[in-house]
């Protein structure tokens, strides 16, 4: 099995190859993999099912211990495929707070941040 990322790879049943594809993916493809489902209202408005998440989007947590919480995306870690949401934090024993990483598959975008021309073009395209 090759050690480099393959652009010609389509799909495989083997989990090891799927994991390898995600781990070796370059950043421009990782951003696409960070897509999040959008709410019903946004779905009908834009005619899309999911959109890559961005800093500033308002999201709702769908799974896990923080289910039901809403907040703004503070940062995104493309290397680890994690999203950090405002208000979703663990409390340490010393009283300090630390942000809790959430997988994009466990989120839903409620409100899109549309101040960027590229974002408008990519979302409004049908």
Kinemage of the C-alpha trace (Angstrom):
@kinemage 1
@onewidth
@group {chain A} dominant
@subgroup {mainchain}
@vectorlist {calphas} color= white
{ca unk a 1} P 0.000 0.000 0.000
{ca unk a 2} L 1.334 3.428 -0.970
{ca unk a 3} L 2.355 5.909 1.707
{ca unk a 4} L 1.454 9.034 -0.279
{ca unk a 5} L -2.019 10.544 -0.713
{ca unk a 6} L -3.731 9.343 -3.860
{ca unk a 7} L -5.990 11.715 -5.811
{ca unk a 8} L -7.236 8.881 -8.020
{ca unk a 9} L -8.546 6.794 -5.084
{ca unk a 10} L -12.321 6.503 -5.223
{ca unk a 11} L -13.473 4.199 -2.433
{ca unk a 12} L -12.789 0.968 -0.648
{ca unk a 13} L -14.618 -1.422 1.631
{ca unk a 14} L -11.507 -1.801 3.754
{ca unk a 15} L -11.579 0.443 6.854
{ca unk a 16} L -7.768 0.709 6.882
{ca unk a 17} L -7.820 2.347 3.440
{ca unk a 18} L -10.617 4.711 4.466
{ca unk a 19} L -8.660 5.732 7.575
{ca unk a 20} L -5.499 6.177 5.516
{ca unk a 21} L -7.349 8.410 3.044
{ca unk a 22} L -8.537 10.691 5.875
{ca unk a 23} L -5.156 10.793 7.626
{ca unk a 24} L -3.108 11.498 4.472
{ca unk a 25} L -5.570 14.006 2.954
{ca unk a 26} L -4.203 17.482 2.153
{ca unk a 27} L -5.712 20.526 3.884
{ca unk a 28} L -7.865 21.655 0.949
{ca unk a 29} L -9.663 18.282 0.985
{ca unk a 30} L -9.804 18.145 4.794
{ca unk a 31} L -11.821 21.365 4.736
{ca unk a 32} L -14.371 19.652 2.498
{ca unk a 33} L -14.503 16.704 4.901
{ca unk a 34} L -15.401 19.139 7.710
{ca unk a 35} L -18.914 19.498 6.282
{ca unk a 36} L -21.815 19.833 8.692
{ca unk a 37} L -25.537 19.273 8.118
{ca unk a 38} L -27.636 22.421 7.925
{ca unk a 39} L -31.087 23.113 9.416
{ca unk a 40} L -34.314 22.531 7.458
{ca unk a 41} L -34.829 26.245 6.828
{ca unk a 42} L -31.321 26.661 5.392
{ca unk a 43} L -31.726 23.439 3.413
{ca unk a 44} L -34.792 24.759 1.609
{ca unk a 45} L -33.238 28.215 1.154
{ca unk a 46} L -29.952 27.061 -0.402
{ca unk a 47} L -30.891 23.621 -1.770
{ca unk a 48} L -27.927 21.946 -0.060
{ca unk a 49} L -27.686 19.249 2.582
{ca unk a 50} L -24.362 20.160 4.151
{ca unk a 51} L -21.786 22.931 4.059
{ca unk a 52} L -18.175 23.087 5.282
{ca unk a 53} L -18.204 24.643 8.759
{ca unk a 54} L -16.422 27.961 9.358
{ca unk a 55} L -15.437 30.100 12.288
{ca unk a 56} L -18.399 32.300 13.208
{ca unk a 57} L -21.174 29.885 12.156
{ca unk a 58} L -23.870 29.245 14.761
{ca unk a 59} L -24.220 25.509 15.412
{ca unk a 60} L -26.279 23.136 17.543
{ca unk a 61} L -24.782 20.026 19.153
{ca unk a 62} L -26.804 16.917 18.219
{ca unk a 63} L -24.947 14.130 20.059
{ca unk a 64} L -22.947 13.563 23.216
{ca unk a 65} L -22.976 15.071 26.691
{ca unk a 66} L -23.537 18.599 25.331
{ca unk a 67} L -26.567 17.629 23.212
{ca unk a 68} L -28.958 20.515 22.617
{ca unk a 69} L -26.455 23.315 23.273
{ca unk a 70} L -26.043 26.035 20.687
{ca unk a 71} L -23.099 28.324 20.196
{ca unk a 72} L -20.755 29.985 17.773
{ca unk a 73} L -17.825 28.113 16.249
{ca unk a 74} L -14.665 29.529 17.836
{ca unk a 75} L -12.052 27.475 16.011
{ca unk a 76} L -11.598 24.447 13.773
{ca unk a 77} L -8.778 21.913 13.904
{ca unk a 78} L -8.334 20.441 10.426
{ca unk a 79} L -5.546 18.122 11.574
{ca unk a 80} L -7.752 16.340 14.118
{ca unk a 81} L -11.130 16.904 12.372
{ca unk a 82} L -12.566 18.693 15.428
{ca unk a 83} L -14.697 21.796 15.971
{ca unk a 84} L -14.620 23.961 19.108
{ca unk a 85} L -17.929 25.643 20.015
{ca unk a 86} L -18.410 28.582 22.371
{ca unk a 87} L -20.078 27.470 25.607
{ca unk a 88} L -19.133 23.796 25.183
{ca unk a 89} L -16.361 23.350 27.738
{ca unk a 90} L -15.205 20.944 30.412
{ca unk a 91} L -14.474 22.175 33.920
{ca unk a 92} L -11.155 21.037 35.356
{ca unk a 93} L -10.623 20.025 38.955
{ca unk a 94} L -8.775 23.278 39.656
{ca unk a 95} L -11.808 25.244 38.409
{ca unk a 96} L -10.398 26.176 35.026
{ca unk a 97} L -12.328 25.670 31.819
{ca unk a 98} L -11.085 23.917 28.709
{ca unk a 99} L -12.867 23.744 25.337
{ca unk a 100} L -14.347 20.386 24.384
{ca unk a 101} L -13.611 19.171 20.823
{ca unk a 102} L -16.643 17.975 18.852
{ca unk a 103} L -16.746 15.995 15.629
{ca unk a 104} L -18.457 17.872 12.764
{ca unk a 105} L -20.781 14.904 12.214
{ca unk a 106} L -22.356 15.653 15.613
{ca unk a 107} L -23.254 19.245 14.742
{ca unk a 108} L -25.936 21.080 12.759
{ca unk a 109} L -25.527 24.595 11.367
{ca unk a 110} L -28.368 26.885 12.432
{ca unk a 111} L -26.989 30.173 11.088
{ca unk a 112} L -24.346 30.709 8.407
{ca unk a 113} L -21.813 33.519 8.545
{ca unk a 114} L -22.227 35.052 5.097
{ca unk a 115} L -19.851 38.056 5.182
{ca unk a 116} L -17.384 36.432 2.756
{ca unk a 117} L -17.841 36.588 -1.044
{ca unk a 118} L -16.422 33.074 -1.535
{ca unk a 119} L -18.808 31.643 1.057
{ca unk a 120} L -21.813 33.290 -0.604
{ca unk a 121} L -20.776 31.940 -4.004
{ca unk a 122} L -20.206 28.386 -2.751
{ca unk a 123} L -23.441 28.175 -0.741
{ca unk a 124} L -25.781 29.893 -3.167
{ca unk a 125} L -24.561 27.832 -6.116
{ca unk a 126} L -27.089 25.157 -7.158
